[in-house]
Amino acid sequence: MKSTLYIKKDKRKGRGVFCNRSFLKDEIIEECPLLIIPADEYKRMAATNLADYFFNFNKEQKTLALALGFGSLYNHACLPNACYSIDTVTQTITFYALDFIDKGKEMCINYSGKSGQDFKEWFTARNIEYCH
């Protein structure tokens, strides 16, 4: 069985998540289980290269989450074609299409979870070429 999603390398952004079929607006792309990183591990994990793949699970409690599946590999876009929702009860993250996404396109999210948010400083701090 062929997967709906696949990883492909982009010259500017590195690895990204692409689709083998089109997605309709509001259609679920993927639901991923989350591995929760407890607050007492926050500082240590934030200092590693893995920090670039975490989501904030609970900012007040300083807990992080690593998404399984393709979840932690979606690239950032200021104006993304996908978005996500974290369910703290089921400890899952659901990615869905913000608009129609054509087959073969990269699925991008906004790292803040809000369309239009600019993350230039995030890229600059990591010596990554900023492009949106």
VENTA-V99368 format. One record per run of one state. SS is the DSSP state (helix for helix, strand for strand, loop for the rest). FROM is the first residue (numbers start at 1). TO is the last residue. If there is no record, write none. Layout:
SS/FROM/TO + SS/FROM/TO
This chain:
loop/1/4 + strand/5/10 + loop/11/13 + strand/14/19 + loop/20/22 + strand/23/23 + loop/24/27 + strand/28/37 + loop/38/38 + helix/39/46 + loop/47/48 + helix/49/53 + strand/54/58 + loop/59/62 + strand/63/67 + loop/68/70 + helix/71/73 + loop/74/74 + strand/75/76 + loop/77/81 + strand/82/87 + loop/88/91 + strand/92/97 + loop/98/100 + strand/101/101 + loop/102/105 + strand/106/109 + loop/110/119 + helix/120/125 + loop/126/132
